[in-house]
Amino acid sequence: VLAAPDPVRGGDRDLKVADLLAGASRRLESELGGQPAIECDLRATLGETYYNLGRLEEAESELDRALELARGSGRSARSTAPIELARAKTLNGLGRWSEAESDLRATLARLDPATESAALRGALLDVLAVALQNQGRKEEAIAVGREAVALLRNASSERAALASALNNLAIALGNAGELAAAEALHREAVEIARLTYGERHPSVAEALANLAGVLDIEGKFDEAEPI
């Protein structure tokens, strides 16, 4: 129910439904105050829904509370990391890139590379690459982005995460002037997004827009315009 109005995960686009989420948030503490594990999971879901609706302040608030509950109940670094990932994405959206970078590096330091999944590390590194790119640290962003893509290519079930990492790495390469490499990655991101989501989805639209952008920079206007 809490994910219902989330457009990215295929829910109802009616924002009046999203207004009901505020009431759900208030009820969680009063009705689940004695069940912190359940409240934590529900607040994490609520936070991601707010993020995907573009309501970033509300997302941060819910994810902060979810993290407080997770840490207070002694959850492992592995089970807490997805909430930390969602919060870092929110911080990036709010323009607090250095804070996102610091938090992501702390999360990665707590995880054991020998035992953690490639998918989780790849997703964390992808968001870290975005934070670096937005701080103007192009070479670092490209290096971290390449590592994220390599990890996610090995996680065959994480196609959506791979499409995101390809798209973000392509943006970094394009900003560094490596347009041919950027175009190839954008095209791959488009194809994976289409296979994952179908044609009419925000993630497909984003991937197409970024491909068109690099084609425009390359002067391939006849290709860019219809995209």
Backbone torsions as a table, in degrees:
resi	resn	phi	psi	omega
1	VAL	NA	-42.2	-177.5
2	LEU	-66.9	-25.9	178.8
3	ALA	-88.0	-4.1	-171.8
4	ALA	-56.5	-42.1	-177.6
5	PRO	-85.2	7.0	-175.4
6	ASP	-77.1	113.1	-176.4
7	PRO	-69.5	-29.3	-177.4
8	VAL	-71.2	-35.2	179.3
9	ARG	-94.5	18.0	168.4
10	GLY	85.8	24.4	-176.6
11	GLY	-94.9	-162.4	-177.7
12	ASP	-73.7	128.6	-178.4
13	ARG	-84.2	-2.2	-177.5
14	ASP	-72.4	112.4	-175.8
15	LEU	-68.5	-14.8	174.4
16	LYS	-63.0	-29.0	174.7
17	VAL	-65.4	-40.4	179.8
18	ALA	-61.0	-32.5	178.7
19	ASP	-61.9	-27.8	178.4
20	LEU	-70.2	-20.0	-178.5
21	LEU	-63.9	-33.1	178.8
22	ALA	-61.3	-40.6	176.7
23	GLY	-66.5	-37.0	177.4
24	ALA	-62.9	-40.3	-180.0
25	SER	-61.1	-42.7	180.0
26	ARG	-65.2	-35.5	-177.6
27	ARG	-72.9	-27.7	-176.8
28	LEU	-58.2	-45.9	-176.6
29	GLU	-69.1	-39.6	-176.9
30	SER	-74.6	-33.2	-174.6
31	GLU	-98.3	-20.3	-177.5
32	LEU	-123.6	19.0	-178.2
33	GLY	-58.4	-26.0	179.0
34	GLY	-94.7	5.0	-179.6
35	GLN	-129.0	72.0	-171.6
36	PRO	-61.8	-31.5	-179.2
37	ALA	-65.1	-42.7	179.9
38	ILE	-70.2	-44.0	178.8
39	GLU	-59.4	-40.3	179.0
40	CYS	-58.9	-48.8	-177.5
41	ASP	-64.9	-40.1	-179.4
42	LEU	-69.0	-38.8	177.8
43	ARG	-67.3	-34.7	176.0
44	ALA	-63.6	-42.9	176.2
45	THR	-62.2	-44.0	179.7
46	LEU	-62.3	-41.7	179.6
47	GLY	-62.4	-43.0	179.2
48	GLU	-66.5	-36.9	177.8
49	THR	-63.8	-46.2	176.4
50	TYR	-59.3	-41.7	179.7
51	TYR	-59.1	-48.2	-176.8
52	ASN	-70.9	-16.4	173.1
53	LEU	-87.9	-4.0	-178.3
54	GLY	80.2	13.8	179.5
55	ARG	-98.4	78.0	-164.5
56	LEU	-74.0	-36.5	178.7
57	GLU	-63.1	-43.6	178.1
58	GLU	-64.5	-38.7	178.7
59	ALA	-60.3	-46.8	-179.3
60	GLU	-60.4	-43.2	-179.0
61	SER	-60.0	-46.2	-178.6
62	GLU	-67.7	-40.4	-179.0
63	LEU	-70.0	-35.0	174.6
64	ASP	-59.8	-45.2	-179.6
65	ARG	-66.5	-39.8	177.7
66	ALA	-61.2	-42.0	178.7
67	LEU	-66.2	-40.0	177.7
68	GLU	-59.1	-43.6	179.6
69	LEU	-68.3	-41.3	-178.9
70	ALA	-63.1	-46.5	-178.8
71	ARG	-69.6	-35.9	179.8
72	GLY	-68.1	-26.0	-179.6
73	SER	-94.1	4.8	175.4
74	GLY	74.8	28.5	178.1
75	ARG	-63.9	153.5	-179.8
76	SER	-70.9	161.4	177.0
77	ALA	-58.5	-36.3	-179.1
78	ARG	-64.0	-43.7	-176.5
79	SER	-78.3	-21.9	178.0
80	THR	-84.6	-27.1	-174.3
81	ALA	-56.8	-40.0	178.8
82	PRO	-62.0	-33.0	176.6
83	ILE	-70.1	-41.3	177.1
84	GLU	-62.9	-35.8	176.2
85	LEU	-62.7	-47.3	-179.9
86	ALA	-62.2	-38.7	179.3
87	ARG	-67.8	-40.0	178.7
88	ALA	-63.4	-39.3	175.2
89	LYS	-60.6	-39.8	178.9
90	THR	-64.9	-43.2	177.8
91	LEU	-61.5	-40.3	175.4
92	ASN	-59.1	-43.4	179.4
93	GLY	-63.4	-30.8	178.7
94	LEU	-83.9	-2.2	-179.8
95	GLY	81.1	14.5	-179.9
96	ARG	-99.2	65.9	-169.2
97	TRP	-70.1	-39.9	-179.5
98	SER	-66.6	-35.6	176.8
99	GLU	-66.6	-42.7	177.5
100	ALA	-60.9	-43.8	178.9
101	GLU	-59.0	-48.8	-178.8
102	SER	-59.4	-44.9	-179.1
103	ASP	-65.2	-41.7	-178.5
104	LEU	-66.1	-40.8	178.5
105	ARG	-64.4	-37.1	177.4
106	ALA	-65.5	-41.2	178.1
107	THR	-63.2	-46.8	-179.7
108	LEU	-62.1	-35.8	180.0
109	ALA	-67.1	-27.7	-179.6
110	ARG	-80.1	-17.3	-177.0
111	LEU	-93.0	142.1	178.8
112	ASP	-88.9	114.0	-178.2
113	PRO	-58.9	-25.4	-177.2
114	ALA	-75.2	-22.5	-174.9
115	THR	-118.1	-21.6	-177.5
116	GLU	-78.3	154.5	-178.1
117	SER	-70.5	147.4	176.2
118	ALA	-62.5	-33.8	-177.7
119	ALA	-63.6	-44.4	-178.6
120	LEU	-66.4	-48.0	179.1
121	ARG	-62.6	-39.8	178.9
122	GLY	-62.3	-41.9	179.4
123	ALA	-66.0	-40.9	178.1
124	LEU	-63.9	-43.0	-179.9
125	LEU	-66.8	-34.7	177.5
126	ASP	-60.6	-47.1	179.8
127	VAL	-67.6	-35.5	175.7
128	LEU	-63.3	-40.6	178.5
129	ALA	-61.0	-38.6	177.5
130	VAL	-63.3	-43.5	179.1
131	ALA	-61.4	-41.5	178.9
132	LEU	-66.3	-43.5	179.4
133	GLN	-59.4	-43.1	-178.2
134	ASN	-71.4	-16.4	173.6
135	GLN	-90.6	3.4	178.7
136	GLY	81.5	13.0	-178.6
137	ARG	-95.8	75.1	-168.3
138	LYS	-63.6	-48.1	-176.5
139	GLU	-63.7	-42.1	177.3
140	GLU	-63.2	-42.6	-179.0
141	ALA	-61.6	-41.9	-179.7
142	ILE	-66.0	-44.2	-179.7
143	ALA	-61.8	-45.6	179.4
144	VAL	-68.2	-38.6	178.1
145	GLY	-63.0	-39.4	177.6
146	ARG	-63.9	-40.1	178.1
147	GLU	-63.9	-41.4	178.6
148	ALA	-61.4	-46.1	-179.5
149	VAL	-62.5	-43.1	-179.6
150	ALA	-60.5	-43.2	179.2
151	LEU	-65.4	-43.3	-176.1
152	LEU	-73.3	-25.4	173.8
153	ARG	-64.1	-29.9	179.4
154	ASN	-82.1	-9.7	179.0
155	ALA	-103.9	84.3	-169.3
156	SER	-60.4	-23.9	-177.9
157	SER	-83.3	-11.1	-174.5
158	GLU	-99.3	58.0	-175.4
159	ARG	-69.0	-38.4	179.5
160	ALA	-64.1	-42.3	178.9
161	ALA	-65.5	-37.0	177.7
162	LEU	-64.8	-42.5	178.3
163	ALA	-59.2	-41.9	177.7
164	SER	-62.5	-46.2	-178.3
165	ALA	-65.2	-39.9	177.2
166	LEU	-62.1	-43.9	-179.7
167	ASN	-62.2	-45.2	-178.1
168	ASN	-68.9	-39.2	176.5
169	LEU	-65.2	-39.8	178.3
170	ALA	-61.5	-40.1	177.5
171	ILE	-62.1	-44.0	179.7
172	ALA	-62.6	-42.9	178.9
173	LEU	-65.3	-40.7	177.8
174	GLY	-62.2	-41.7	178.3
175	ASN	-66.1	-23.6	177.9
176	ALA	-90.1	1.8	177.8
177	GLY	89.4	3.9	179.7
178	GLU	-91.0	73.2	-167.8
179	LEU	-72.3	-39.4	-179.6
180	ALA	-63.5	-43.2	178.0
181	ALA	-65.1	-39.6	178.5
182	ALA	-62.5	-44.3	-179.3
183	GLU	-60.1	-44.5	-178.6
184	ALA	-61.3	-42.1	-179.7
185	LEU	-70.2	-38.1	176.9
186	HIS	-62.2	-41.4	179.0
187	ARG	-62.8	-41.1	178.2
188	GLU	-64.6	-40.9	178.9
189	ALA	-61.8	-40.3	178.9
190	VAL	-61.3	-45.8	-177.3
191	GLU	-65.5	-41.1	178.9
192	ILE	-67.1	-41.5	179.1
193	ALA	-61.8	-41.8	178.8
194	ARG	-62.9	-44.7	179.9
195	LEU	-65.1	-32.6	-176.8
196	THR	-80.3	-42.4	-169.4
197	TYR	-112.5	-16.0	-168.8
198	GLY	88.9	-175.0	-172.9
199	GLU	-79.9	-36.0	-169.7
200	ARG	-106.0	79.9	-177.7
201	HIS	-147.5	144.4	-178.8
202	PRO	-56.3	-36.0	-179.1
203	SER	-68.5	-33.7	175.9
204	VAL	-68.8	-42.4	178.1
205	ALA	-60.5	-41.9	179.7
206	GLU	-63.7	-44.8	-179.9
207	ALA	-63.5	-41.2	177.9
208	LEU	-63.9	-42.4	-179.2
209	ALA	-62.7	-40.0	179.4
210	ASN	-69.5	-37.5	175.2
211	LEU	-62.5	-46.3	178.4
212	ALA	-59.4	-37.5	-179.2
213	GLY	-62.7	-45.0	-179.0
214	VAL	-72.1	-33.6	175.0
215	LEU	-63.0	-38.5	177.8
216	ASP	-62.7	-44.2	179.3
217	ILE	-63.4	-35.8	179.0
218	GLU	-75.3	-7.6	-178.4
219	GLY	83.4	14.4	179.3
220	LYS	-91.4	66.4	-170.0
221	PHE	-68.2	-35.4	-179.6
222	ASP	-64.8	-29.7	176.4
223	GLU	-81.0	-39.1	-173.9
224	ALA	-68.3	-41.6	-171.8
225	GLU	-59.1	-50.3	-178.7
226	PRO	-66.8	-29.7	177.5
227	ILE	-66.8	NA	NA
